[in-house]
């Protein structure tokens, strides 16, 4: 970053120029809440690489996808502040956290937005529901390179240690090279003590079945609880994210904001418009 200071006209062009060595700024959020072990581990892992600001939900907001708060106020509170790290809680959704952070908290535009580490994987169509992916999609829409990290474990005390070198490698790559406009990364890790390496993947096809379970209310009547089971619906030719994880690899899936089906667009242009 270049900063100029006037020196009273004694220097050619009346300015002295200094080079300031400034660390990148990384904004972190999640959908498990600011107290989750995953977001704390992520912040500590990335502190050697950048200045870190965490703005995360005050409580769990899983499954919120890109939801925003419209009908009630959003509050934030500074939880922790020390050299190179600030942690805030936010009463809104994961997307609210990113919007609020960029508009009111970050001293400048973040160089990178990181979601996670999510407790539970966000591979296949689960990426569409994920609040952690909502974080990075919002960052991507803001023109900021963004990446999400998830571990296939819902244990509140999950071991994230095997992910550490992969997180640093991927984040260092993005900080150095950036990402194409409109693209972000969805990184999913199996719950293993060590990994075979990384695979660049496509999103596996699948669906949730038997999603609502009927239960009897103790005071009469019934209610429904969201549950269900996930089933893959393809043979996973090539490196689908689920396949890579099942075989012990870290699955890195490039995601694009443009949802246009260009093949169908061309077909409809021929069949409907001509």
JOZI-V96989 format. One record per backbone hydrogen bond with DSSP energy under -0.5 kcal/mol. NH is the residue of the N-H (numbers start at 1). CO is the residue of the C=O. E is the energy in kcal/mol with one decimal. If there is no record, write none. Layout:
NH,CO,E
NH,CO,E
This chain:
3,18,-1.5
5,16,-1.8
7,14,-0.8
10,7,-0.9
14,11,-3.3
15,12,-0.9
16,5,-2.1
18,3,-1.7
20,1,-1.7
20,18,-0.6
21,19,-0.5
22,20,-1.1
24,49,-0.6
26,24,-0.5
26,51,-3.0
27,112,-2.4
28,53,-2.7
29,114,-1.9
34,57,-2.3
36,33,-1.6
40,36,-1.4
41,37,-2.7
42,38,-2.1
43,39,-2.2
44,40,-2.2
45,41,-2.2
46,42,-1.9
47,43,-1.0
49,46,-1.5
50,46,-1.3
51,24,-3.2
52,84,-2.6
53,26,-2.3
54,86,-3.2
55,28,-2.4
55,53,-0.5
56,88,-2.1
58,90,-2.5
61,31,-3.9
64,61,-1.2
65,129,-1.3
67,64,-2.6
70,68,-0.5
77,89,-2.1
79,77,-0.6
79,87,-3.0
80,87,-1.7
82,85,-2.6
85,82,-2.3
86,52,-1.7
87,80,-2.7
88,54,-3.2
89,77,-2.5
90,56,-1.7
91,75,-2.5
95,67,-0.5
97,93,-2.2
98,94,-1.6
99,95,-2.6
100,96,-3.1
101,97,-2.3
102,98,-2.4
103,99,-2.2
104,100,-3.0
105,100,-0.8
105,101,-1.3
106,101,-3.2
111,25,-2.4
112,25,-1.3
113,145,-2.3
114,27,-2.8
115,147,-2.4
116,29,-2.1
118,149,-2.6
120,118,-1.1
120,151,-2.8
126,123,-1.5
127,124,-1.5
128,125,-1.9
129,125,-0.5
129,126,-0.9
130,126,-1.4
134,130,-1.3
135,131,-1.5
136,132,-1.3
137,133,-2.6
138,134,-2.1
139,135,-2.0
140,136,-2.6
141,137,-2.3
142,138,-1.3
143,140,-1.6
144,139,-2.6
147,113,-2.0
148,185,-2.3
149,115,-2.6
150,187,-1.9
151,118,-2.5
152,189,-2.4
153,151,-2.6
158,155,-1.7
160,158,-0.8
163,160,-1.8
164,160,-0.6
164,161,-1.4
166,163,-0.6
167,163,-2.6
168,164,-2.2
169,165,-2.0
170,166,-2.5
171,167,-2.7
172,168,-2.5
173,169,-2.0
174,170,-2.2
175,171,-2.7
176,172,-1.8
177,173,-2.9
178,174,-3.0
183,180,-2.0
184,255,-2.5
185,146,-1.7
186,253,-2.3
187,148,-2.8
187,185,-0.5
188,186,-0.5
188,251,-2.7
189,150,-2.3
192,190,-1.7
196,248,-2.6
199,250,-2.5
201,199,-0.6
201,252,-2.8
202,239,-1.7
207,231,-2.3
209,229,-2.7
213,225,-2.6
214,212,-0.5
215,223,-3.0
217,221,-2.3
220,217,-2.2
223,215,-2.5
225,213,-2.3
227,211,-4.2
229,209,-1.9
231,207,-2.6
233,205,-1.9
234,205,-0.5
240,238,-1.2
241,202,-2.2
244,240,-2.5
245,241,-2.2
246,242,-2.5
247,243,-1.6
248,245,-1.7
249,244,-2.8
250,197,-2.8
251,188,-2.9
251,249,-0.5
252,199,-2.7
252,250,-0.6
253,186,-2.6
253,251,-0.6
254,201,-0.6
254,252,-0.6
255,184,-3.1
257,182,-2.7
259,257,-0.7
262,260,-1.1
265,261,-2.4
266,262,-2.2
267,263,-2.0
268,264,-3.0
269,265,-2.0
270,266,-1.6
271,267,-2.7
272,268,-2.8
273,268,-0.9
273,269,-0.6
274,270,-0.5
